[in-house]
Amino acid sequence: MNLMARSCLKPEARAVVAFIIAAAGMFAQSPATRPAFDSFEVATIKPSAQDSKGRYIRMQSAHRFFAKDYSLKALVGAAYNLTPQAISGGPAWIESDRYDILAGTPGEIRPTLDEQMSMLRNLLADRFKLTFHREQKELSLYALLVAKGGSKLKESSAPPDALPETVSVVYPESGGGVRIVMPARNATMAQLASIMNRAILDRPVVDKTGLTGRYDFDLEWTPDETQFGGNLPAGTPEHPKADLYAAIQQQLGLRLEATRGPIEALVIDRVQRPSEN
């Protein structure tokens, strides 16, 4: 989950929490020049500081991957594109212990989101000794659908070979609370569902829009306590925005419908605290 605040100010000065899941970088490299991205070249795993604020994953540079203040369960969710409700098993510490991970990626080319998550999956198996099996489960979920009035999305103006960028940044508001700003570029509906699934909502999100294009859009809303794992400052903004469900419909011409359906859930069989760096 590639994380980056699109702001002229320093991220720490503007963002309380940033969940930016992006395959950042404007142009794709030719297949012949890309490393395999099978695993990180080196990785340091340390317990997060007790007063750590803000959970995010981002590429700090073309070859430096950083995950901040993540529990093992949240890391599994990120790596396998699952909400916490779709992950079961394991000891209690997989939710209570939190870690910072700094890792080097091969070469000088920035890996895509899928490549980052592939390396993260291998890291979880190697350093946390994670093993699991899959089970079909019936869960509460959200279906992402086109609203009655039709989609308001605009086709992306990015070059055909541009990598997608999906951003979700949390900003503090006067009077308390926060607002979310999500500028997305060259993004598919599957990628929008994925960022909601991984980082924002409290249940799985399934793309049922039938839209197959790539789009540029900006989404802004005031979150509630069920979003971002509850890791947002409390308070009521002085000038609140629409909630997520209304914002998606008003700004994108889409809607989230609560329903139930089968999900391929992950059941942890074995895991241990990470090996020494």
Secondary structure, DSSP 8 states (H G I E B T S, - for coil): ------SSS-HHHH-SEE------SSS---GGGS----S-SEEEEEE--TT----EEEEEETTEEEEEEEEHHHHHHHHHT--GGGEEES-THHHH-EEEEEEE-SSSS---HHHHHHHHHHHHHHHS--EEEEEEEEEEEEEEEE-TT----EE--S-TT---EE--EEEE-TTB-EEEEEEEEEE-HHHHHHHIIIII-SS-EEE-S---S-EEEEEEE---TTSGGG-S--B--SS----HHHHIIIIISEEEEEEEEEEEEEEEEE-------
